[in-house]
Amino acid sequence: MIKVFDYILEKIGWGGIISIFLFLIIYAWGIVKKENMVGNSTYVKGLSLGLQQGVRGSYYLDYSFEVDGKTYKGSMKRSFCDECPKCRIPGDTLIVQYENGNPENNNLVLKIPE
């Protein structure tokens, strides 16, 4: 086991090991965040703010929604609009899924699951 670790350390160095470790932590955090929302979801109507171009040239659908009198904003990749073409229109009604107790963890869905 120690020989394997020494071999890996020799090939990629400490920087590579730290990079891989950080990637795994970020990946796991994303999975936990998604699972928390799926297991504890609440749905609310939101409002499309239309397509906006991001800093790297990609387009995103921006939206806002209100929970307990506070307005939250979110964005989805433009590919969501391929499944829901009318959502690009500013002012259109959308369905927002968010984690109960944490509206910052949200995304759009096409319909409320039954």
N, C-alpha and C positions, 0 to 999 in steps of 0.2 A: 504494500500500500504506500509506504513512504517513497519507494522508487518511482511509482507512478506519479505521485505529487511532485517529486523532484524533476521528473521528465517534463511534466506540464509547466512547471515554473521556469524551467530552462527554455522551453519553446515560446511561451507567451509572456512571461515576466509577471511581476506583481501588478502592473497596470492593467494587463489583460484579465487577470483573475479578479481584480476589483471591478472592472467594467462588466464582466459576466455576472458577478454577484449583484451589482446594482441593477442590471437589466432584469434579473430574476425577481428582485424585490419589487420593482416597478410593475412588472407583469403580474405578479401575485396580487399586488394592491388593486390593479384594475379588475381582476377577477373577483376579488372580495367585494369591491364597490358595486359591481354589476349584480352579484348574487344577493347583496343586501337590498338592492332596489327590487329585484324580481321577487324575492321572498316577502317583501314588506311594501308592496306597491299601493299607491293611491293615484287616481286619475282625475284630471281636471281639464276644462276647456282652456285652450290658449289662443293666442292671436299671432298670425303670421306677420313678420316684419319685412318679408321679401328676401330675395337673394342678395347677398353681399359678397364682394370679393375680398378674400383674405390677403394677408401680407405676402404670401408666396404665390399668389395668382389663382388659388383654388376658390371655388364658390361654395358658400355655406348658406343654408336657410336659417335665418335668425327668427326667433320667436320669443314671446313673453307670456307670462301667466301670473295669476295672483293667488296667493295662499295666505289666509288670515290677514288680509288687508295689506300685505307686502308684495310688491311686484318683483318677479324673478325673470331673468333672461337666460336663454340657451341657444344653441346652434347645432345643426345637423349637417352632415355632408350633403352636397347637392344630389347625390344618388338617391336620397329619400324621395326627391321630387319625381323620379322616374316612376315610382309606385303611386304617387299622389300628385299628379300634375297641377291641380288647382291650388295646391298649398303655396305655390310661388307668389300668388297674388297677395300683396300686402292687405291686411284686414281680414283675411280668410280665417275661419275657425279651425283649430287643430286639436288633437287629443294629446295631452302631455301626461306621461307617466313619471312619477317621482317617488322617491323613498319617503315613506311616512315619517315625519319628524325631521327630514333633511331635504327640503325642496331644491337645494343646490345640486343634488344628485338626480338628474332628470334627463329624459329624452322623449322623442315623439314616437307615437305608435299609430298604425292605420286604423285600429279599432280596439275597443276594450275587450280583453279576453273573457270568454264565458266560463 
